[in-house]
Amino acid sequence: MHKSLLRLRLTIMKRFLIAALSSILIATGIAPASAVEYPLPTWVGETGATGDFTWANWLPCLDEYKNTDCIDSVYWVRNDGSRIKGKWEEQPGATYANFKQTWAQLPDGQSAQYFNEPINRMGRFTFEGLSTPCEDNSIVMDFRPTRYSFQLNAAPTCSGFFKSKFEERFEMTVKSKNLKGYVGGISSNGKDPAIDFIEKDGEQFLTVIANFAYIAWNSSSVPGEFINVCEKNEYKASDGGWGLWSSIFWSKQMNDPLLAVNPGDMIAGTNGWNCGGNMYWDGSEQALVMSVGAPHYDIDGTVVDGWYEGAIRGRYITSRFGIKPQQAAGSARLEIVYADGERKVATISTKYDSATDWLYLKGYGFTYSSPKLMVKFEKPAEVVEVKPVATVAVKKSITCINGKATKKVTAIKPVCPKGYKKKA
């Protein structure tokens, strides 16, 4: 991989936690003191996306919001498979006219990845029958473009993440005219993730479905020291909880043109999402690679068990690896490559759904020490068809005698006629 691309990926991964943590602070109403108004963020050109994007939090697709990029729908998917549509509820006094988000500014003059007006000041979603650890039983849907990806996050209203177990499943769909060619490939901390992308009547719809999952938080328990687990992680997490964060990466930054053609052909879920790394193509390894990280120890002192759950479209596998997805299901490998060069092979299970052309992969049995996860598919050995050699029947001739009379008989298996015998 080109060195500049590698440096960009490392920068992306290191900054993701900061962006996610900042988003959590702003969602709880802690606005940055350095908020400055910008018509567009300073880094629009880096994304490759059009300036026509809605460069703010996306709101529901309601006429009064006048948005062409918006939230088409949000559903809570219950354990029995039934779907409860989310109800958008505006906050008292909130109107589209007075909700004008602007990007906060970083000390270096760049636009931050969060706004001076958090989305929960405008509204949130409720779902009939849903109970959450927060008293209002609401979910904040934080959907927005950022410098490194397009974010589809579902967050609590009472804190950065749920402090008690919450593993509900949600289906989130956004609508736009400007997704194809700009986004592709999703990194998530969600369990059992799935994605869908369709085009209809000139509109593009991108759907992400996943379960809230537990993540041991990035910060360290060492007093006065902040540990970036993408670089160093021999410490115990100081916090943890249940959340659902998904990043759809700008295809310009992914070095994978196949995902720009078909957005949403791949999603990778892991509890090592602290590094926020997208799963990208590494030609030297002939593998899909995702840099991950998490504290080695959870807040209770137990070792954090790593997991990877992903889905890859069969057409992508065929285009990228040159094999049929049915073959890939039986030849998938999940290699764990640690910083010191040690490699392990994780336990992996696969399932290919021919009706939807999705290959689902789940890998377990590894720990965190800032590793890379590499998904590989071994090409099956070529079967050489050995055709039987055609044989040509050869006729033979014999001479038969009966007294002084002689006859010559020619056939494949010549036999003398009655009364004759073969001449010696």
C-alpha positions in Angstrom: 0.0 0.0 0.0 1.3 3.5 -0.8 2.8 5.2 2.3 0.6 8.3 2.1 -2.5 6.1 2.1 -1.2 4.1 5.1 -0.5 7.4 7.0 -4.0 8.5 6.2 -5.6 5.3 7.5 -3.6 5.6 10.8 -4.7 9.2 11.2 -8.3 8.2 10.5 -8.2 5.4 13.1 -6.5 7.5 15.8 -9.1 10.3 15.5 -12.2 8.2 15.5 -12.3 7.8 19.2 -11.9 11.5 19.7 -14.7 12.1 17.3 -17.0 9.6 18.9 -16.3 10.9 22.4 -16.9 14.5 21.2 -20.2 13.4 19.7 -21.2 11.8 23.1 -20.4 15.1 24.9 -22.3 17.2 22.5 -25.3 14.8 22.6 -25.6 15.4 26.3 -25.7 19.1 25.8 -22.1 20.0 26.6 -21.4 22.5 23.7 -17.8 23.3 22.9 -16.7 26.8 23.8 -15.0 27.3 20.4 -18.1 26.9 18.2 -17.8 29.0 15.1 -20.2 29.2 12.2 -19.2 27.6 8.9 -21.4 27.3 5.8 -19.5 24.0 5.0 -16.9 22.1 7.0 -13.3 22.9 6.0 -12.6 19.3 5.0 -15.4 18.8 2.4 -12.8 18.3 -0.4 -11.1 15.5 1.5 -14.2 13.3 1.4 -14.7 13.6 -2.3 -18.4 14.1 -1.7 -20.5 16.8 -3.3 -21.1 20.1 -1.6 -24.8 19.4 -2.1 -24.8 17.0 0.8 -26.6 18.0 3.9 -23.5 18.9 6.0 -25.4 18.8 9.3 -27.4 16.2 11.2 -29.9 14.6 9.0 -33.5 15.0 10.1 -36.6 12.9 9.2 -37.9 13.2 5.6 -40.7 15.7 6.5 -41.8 18.4 4.1 -41.4 21.2 6.7 -37.7 20.3 7.1 -37.0 20.9 3.4 -34.2 18.4 3.3 -33.2 16.3 0.3 -30.8 14.2 2.5 -32.8 12.8 5.4 -33.8 9.9 7.6 -36.3 7.8 5.7 -37.2 5.5 8.6 -36.0 4.0 11.8 -37.4 0.7 13.2 -36.9 -1.2 16.4 -36.6 -4.9 15.5 -37.9 -7.1 18.3 -36.7 -10.6 19.1 -39.7 -12.2 17.3 -38.7 -10.3 14.1 -41.6 -7.8 14.3 -40.7 -4.2 13.5 -41.9 -1.2 15.4 -41.5 2.1 13.5 -39.9 4.9 15.4 -41.9 8.0 16.1 -40.1 11.3 15.7 -40.8 13.7 18.6 -39.7 17.3 18.5 -38.5 18.9 21.6 -40.7 21.6 23.1 -40.1 24.8 21.3 -37.9 23.3 18.7 -38.5 24.3 15.0 -36.6 23.8 11.8 -36.3 27.5 11.5 -34.4 27.9 14.8 -32.4 24.7 14.5 -29.4 25.9 12.5 -26.4 23.7 13.1 -22.9 24.9 12.5 -19.7 23.0 12.9 -17.5 23.6 15.9 -13.9 24.6 15.3 -10.7 22.9 16.4 -7.7 24.8 17.6 -6.0 24.2 14.2 -8.8 26.0 12.5 -10.3 22.8 11.0 -14.0 22.1 11.4 -14.7 19.5 14.1 -16.8 16.4 13.6 -19.6 17.7 15.8 -21.9 20.7 15.9 -22.5 23.5 18.3 -26.2 22.5 18.4 -26.7 18.8 19.3 -29.4 16.8 17.5 -31.3 15.9 20.7 -32.2 19.6 21.1 -34.3 19.2 18.0 -35.8 15.8 18.6 -35.5 12.1 19.2 -37.3 8.8 18.4 -39.6 6.7 20.6 -40.8 3.2 19.9 -44.0 1.8 21.3 -43.2 -0.8 23.9 -39.5 -0.1 24.1 -37.8 0.3 27.5 -34.3 1.6 27.8 -32.1 2.3 30.8 -32.9 6.0 30.4 -36.1 7.2 31.9 -37.6 8.7 28.7 -37.2 5.4 26.7 -36.0 7.5 23.7 -33.2 7.0 21.2 -31.1 9.8 19.7 -30.4 9.1 16.0 -27.1 10.8 15.2 -26.9 10.6 11.4 -24.3 13.0 9.8 -21.3 13.3 7.5 -17.9 13.7 9.2 -14.4 14.2 7.9 -13.7 10.4 7.7 -17.1 8.8 7.2 -20.8 9.1 7.2 -22.1 8.3 10.7 -25.2 6.3 11.6 -25.3 6.2 15.3 -28.0 5.3 17.8 -27.4 6.8 21.2 -29.0 7.1 24.6 -30.5 10.4 25.7 -29.2 10.2 29.2 -25.5 9.5 28.7 -22.8 8.7 26.1 -23.8 5.0 26.2 -26.1 2.7 28.2 -24.5 1.7 31.5 -26.6 -1.4 31.9 -27.3 -4.2 29.4 -29.1 -3.1 26.3 -28.8 -5.3 23.2 -31.8 -4.3 21.1 -31.8 -4.3 17.3 -32.4 -1.3 15.1 -32.9 -0.7 11.4 -31.9 2.7 10.2 -32.5 4.0 6.6 -31.3 7.2 5.1 -32.3 8.7 1.7 -30.2 10.8 -0.6 -29.3 11.4 -4.2 -25.6 11.5 -3.4 -24.5 8.3 -1.8 -23.3 6.1 -4.7 -19.8 6.9 -5.7 -19.1 8.6 -2.4 -19.6 6.0 0.4 -19.0 2.3 0.6 -18.0 -0.2 3.3 -19.2 0.0 6.9 -17.4 -0.4 10.2 -19.6 -0.9 13.2 -19.5 -2.0 16.8 -22.9 -3.6 16.3 -23.7 -7.3 16.6 -25.2 -9.4 13.8 -24.8 -6.5 11.3 -26.6 -6.2 7.9 -26.8 -3.6 5.2 -28.8 -2.8 2.1 -28.5 -0.3 -0.7 -31.2 0.3 -3.4 -32.0 2.9 -6.0 -35.6 3.8 -6.7 -37.2 6.7 -8.5 -34.0 8.7 -8.6 -33.4 8.3 -4.9 -30.8 6.2 -3.1 -31.6 4.3 0.2 -28.9 3.0 2.5 -30.0 0.8 5.4 -27.9 -0.4 8.4 -29.3 -3.0 10.8 -27.4 -4.1 13.9 -27.8 -4.8 17.6 -26.5 -2.5 20.4 -23.3 -4.2 21.8 -21.0 -3.7 24.7 -17.7 -2.0 24.2 -14.9 -1.5 26.8 -14.0 2.2 26.4 -10.8 3.5 25.1 -9.6 5.5 28.1 -7.2 4.1 30.6 -7.5 3.6 34.4 -4.0 5.0 34.9 -4.4 8.3 36.7 -3.6 11.3 34.6 -2.8 9.3 31.5 -4.9 8.8 28.4 -4.1 5.7 26.5 -4.8 5.3 22.8 -5.5 1.6 22.4 -4.7 1.8 18.7 -1.1 2.2 19.8 -0.9 0.7 23.3 -3.4 -1.2 25.4 -1.9 -3.1 28.3 -4.3 -1.4 30.6 -7.7 -1.8 32.1 -10.6 0.1 30.7 -11.9 2.9 32.9 -15.4 2.7 31.4 -17.7 0.6 29.2 -21.3 0.3 28.0 -23.7 -0.5 25.3 -23.9 1.6 22.2 -24.4 1.4 18.4 -22.1 3.3 16.2 -21.6 2.7 12.5 -19.3 4.5 10.0 -19.8 4.4 6.3 -16.5 5.4 4.9 -15.9 7.8 2.1 -14.9 5.6 -0.9 -12.2 8.1 -1.8 -10.4 7.2 1.4 -10.8 3.5 1.1 -8.6 2.6 -1.8 -11.4 0.2 -3.0 -13.2 1.3 -6.2 -15.5 -1.8 -6.0 -17.3 -0.4 -3.0 -17.8 3.0 -4.7 -19.6 1.2 -7.5 -21.8 -0.8 -5.1 -22.1 1.1 -1.8 -22.9 -1.1 1.2 -21.5 -4.4 -0.1 -19.6 -5.0 3.1 -20.0 -4.4 6.8 -17.6 -5.3 9.6 -18.7 -5.4 13.2 -16.3 -5.7 16.1 -15.9 -4.8 19.8 -12.4 -3.5 18.8 -14.2 -0.5 17.2 -12.2 1.9 19.3 -9.8 2.5 16.4 -12.7 3.0 14.1 -10.8 1.4 11.2 -12.6 0.6 8.0 -12.1 -2.8 6.4 -10.0 -2.1 3.3 -8.3 -4.2 0.6 -4.6 -5.1 1.1 -3.2 -6.3 -2.2 0.1 -7.6 -0.6 -1.9 -9.8 1.9 -4.6 -10.6 -0.6 -7.0 -9.9 2.2 -9.6 -7.5 3.6 -7.8 -5.9 6.6 -9.3 -4.0 9.5 -7.1 -2.4 12.2 -8.8 -2.7 15.6 -8.1 -2.1 19.2 -9.6 -2.3 22.7 -8.3 -2.2 26.3 -6.8 -5.7 27.1 -8.7 -5.8 30.4 -12.3 -4.8 31.0 -13.4 -2.5 33.9 -13.8 -5.6 36.1 -10.3 -6.9 35.4 -11.3 -9.7 33.0 -9.6 -10.1 29.7 -11.7 -8.6 26.8 -12.6 -11.4 24.4 -12.5 -10.2 20.8 -15.2 -10.8 18.2 -15.8 -10.0 14.6 -19.2 -10.3 12.9 -19.5 -9.2 9.3 -21.4 -9.6 6.0 -20.0 -9.4 2.5 -21.9 -9.4 -0.7 -21.2 -12.4 -2.9 -20.7 -10.2 -6.0 -18.0 -8.4 -4.2 -16.2 -11.6 -3.3 -16.4 -12.8 -6.9 -15.0 -9.5 -8.2 -12.3 -9.2 -5.6 -11.2 -12.8 -5.0 -12.3 -14.4 -8.3 -14.2 -17.2 -6.6 -17.9 -18.0 -6.2 -19.4 -17.1 -2.8 -20.5 -20.7 -2.3 -16.9 -21.7 -2.4 -15.9 -18.7 -0.2 -18.2 -20.0 2.5 -16.1 -23.1 2.9 -12.7 -21.4 2.6 -12.9 -18.3 4.7 -10.1 -17.5 7.2 -9.9 -14.9 9.9 -6.3 -14.2 10.7 -5.2 -12.0 13.7 -2.0 -10.2 13.1 -0.4 -8.6 16.2 2.0 -5.7 16.4 4.9 -8.0 17.1 4.2 -10.0 14.0 2.5 -12.9 15.7 -0.3 -14.4 13.7 -3.2 -16.5 15.0 -6.2 -18.0 13.2 -9.5 -17.3 14.9 -12.5 -19.6 15.1 -14.8 -18.6 12.3 -18.2 -19.7 11.1 -19.8 -18.8 7.8 -23.2 -18.9 6.1 -24.1 -18.0 2.5 -27.6 -16.9 1.7 -28.0 -17.5 -2.1 -31.4 -15.7 -2.1 -29.9 -12.4 -1.0 -26.3 -13.0 -2.2 -24.9 -12.3 1.3 -22.1 -14.2 3.0 -22.2 -13.9 6.8 -19.0 -14.4 8.9 -18.5 -14.6 12.6 -15.1 -14.9 14.2 -14.1 -15.4 17.9 -11.2 -16.6 20.0 -8.8 -13.7 20.1 -7.7 -10.9 22.5 -6.8 -7.3 22.0 -3.3 -6.1 21.6 -3.8 -3.6 18.8 -4.2 -6.3 16.1 -5.2 -6.3 12.5 -8.1 -8.6 11.5 -7.6 -10.1 8.1 -10.4 -11.9 6.2 -9.1 -14.2 3.5 -10.6 -16.7 1.1 -8.5 -19.6 0.0 -9.0 -20.4 -3.7 -10.0 -24.0 -4.1 -7.5 -26.1 -6.0 -8.2 -26.3 -9.6 -9.9 -29.5 -10.6 -8.3 -30.9 -13.8 -10.9 -32.9 -15.7 -9.2 -36.0 -17.1 -11.1 -37.2 -20.2 -10.9 -40.8 -21.2 -8.7 -41.5 -24.2 -10.9 -42.7 -27.1 -9.8 -46.2 -28.3 -9.9 -47.2 -32.0 -10.9 -50.8 -32.6 -8.3 -52.6 -34.7 -9.4 -55.4 -37.0 -7.3 -58.6 -37.4 -7.1 -61.2 -40.2 -6.7 -64.9 -39.9 -6.5 -67.8 -42.4 -8.8 -70.7 -42.0 -8.4 -74.1 -43.8 -10.7 -77.1 -44.5 -8.7 -79.7 -46.4 -7.3 -77.9 -49.4 -9.9 -75.1 -49.2 -8.7 -71.8 -47.5 -10.6 -68.7 -46.3 -9.3 -65.4 -45.0 -11.4 -63.9 -42.2 -11.0 -60.3 -41.1 -12.7 -58.9 -38.1 -12.1 -57.3 -34.6 -12.3 -60.8 -33.2 -12.0 -63.1 -36.2 -13.4 -66.6 -35.9 -13.2 -69.4 -38.4 -16.5 -70.6 -40.0 -17.9 -74.0 -39.1 -15.8 -76.8 -40.6 -12.7 -74.6 -40.8 -9.8 -74.3 -38.4 -7.3 -71.6 -38.0 -4.1 -72.2 -40.0 -1.2 -72.5 -37.6 
